[in-house]
Amino acid sequence: MSAYNYNIGLCFQDVTSRFGNRRAIVVSGMPLSYTELNIEVNRIAHYLLLKGMRKGQVIAIFNNKSATAYACILACLKIGVLYTNVDFTSPWERVQKILERCKPVFILDDNSGAEILSHIPANAIINIGTASFQEEIAAMDAGNPACVKDITGSDPAYIMFTSGSTGFPKGAVMSHQNVINFVNWAQATFAITHEDVFTNVNQIYFDNSVFDIYCSLLSGAALVPVHTDGVKDPKSIVKTINDSGCTIWFSVPSMLVYLLTTKALAKEDFTSIRRVLFGGEGFPKSKLKQLFTLYGDRMELHNVYGPTECTCICSSYRISTVDFENMNELAPLGFLAPNFSYYLISEDDEHAGELVLGGPNVGLGYYNDPERTAAAFVTRPGHLHFEWCYRTGDLVRVDEHGHLHFKGRADNQVKHMGYRIELEEIEAGFNAIPYVNEVGVIYEKMGEGLGQIKAFLSINDPAKKTADLQADIKKILPAYMVPRIIVILDNLPKNKNGKIDRKQLALNQPA
């Protein structure tokens, strides 16, 4: 990317000028070139301007991974509109909180068929998956919108919603410069070129998709989205990757464990893949060794780490045979990227503590949420100048080589199936159910980096059973937050302060 490209829209325009005839996106085997994609992006941008959208406003996208949906993302960026991809399969109660927080002017519906659309005023919805929408944008100017030059690197680009301890999701805001810095690092670290073909198996509303989208489309590479329904079929995923000649894979370890467990992966698969990246949770060592045995001789495996608030990834560690000498520890997080600084918050150990990140990849805070922004985004103590930093809540240890190792959380947040989940949000969901008196939620580790969410409750309706609680909580929380085990107790154990004693719950010894 050239130095004058100070925002994502200009970066994409520059990539198009150099790689216009190459494939940009391949959806269901149908390729769209960079020139074709850019024309659609510009037409949608002019369409949104005609609709009255202006810099600084927000659009929510019920994104179903169509080529048009990706074009809408880039169109928003070219006119300075923030976008947020919303999980339209979540219960309305949670989606409503997200929409209340970011107040989008329009919701772009990518033929989602979501039941929650009935809760939204029809005049706020634009169905981008229809023939009539294509007819409307076909009449628009195909040239780059003039306002793209008015967007600075410090302007916000997108909002990524994560779990919140109060039951209200947090919307991390990332800038154009955050993304450009991230892509520059990724291109250098993973030797990304226009010859690469990226997978997009990650959910589009999930932080990992940031790597897929921007590292491909700002490098002249091809992006191969795997539809949500396809992710449920392991053999279909592998076939798509094989047939598409994908070269770079990124997912949570759970996805790779799933493919290994279902025996969907064989030695002859992933023949074009040259790098596998995984992050967002610990990779069980036995399963990682199985993957390394399959492919370690012909591709690189990288354990990556990074919070949503710091643009997806901030460190990378290449797996080698040395990492299997000790099967009891997770792979290191490695060194931080060169454009990051860090310090540890610790009372008595200079080599271990809570990781606090600084540098140009640290985001802009939480959207419309000054209180939680002030708690998580801080200035570095002892400096005479202001340095914007983010408290990750992750406890790490620095070894003798300078590698970081993840040791747990400083708060009540867990990483489950790659998602960051505040256990308090699950508790808040149960507390919204009228017949629930008290609730305590814990995360039970099961070994090898795996775990399960367990909820303990007392209720005031003896006719209700665990099946009723499962059904009712599914109306409030997304599927990945629903506890695998629900236990009904007469009373929950308390500590000396009268608070629910989660240590007793974890011991399965409720008093």
Secondary structure by P-SEA (a helix, b strand, c coil): cccccccaaaaaaaaaaacccccccccccccccaaaaaaaaaaaaaaaaaacccccbbbbbcccccaaaaaaaaaaaaabbbbbbccccccaaaaaaaaaaccccbbbbcccccccccccccccccccccaaaaaaaccccccccccccccccccccbbbbccccccbbbbbbbcaaaaaaaaaaaaaaacccccbbbbccccccccccccccaaaaaacbbbbbbcaaaaacaaaaaaaaaaacccbbbbcaaaaaaaaaaccccccccccccbbbbccccccaaaaaaaaaaccccbbbbbcccccccccccbbbbbccccccccccccccccccccccccccccccccccbbbbbcccccccccccaaaaaacccccccccbbbbbbbccbbbbbccccbbbbccccccccccccccccaaaaaaaaaacccccbbbbbbbbccccbbbbbbbbccccccccaaaaaaaaaacccccccccbbbbbcbbbbcccccccaaaaaacccc
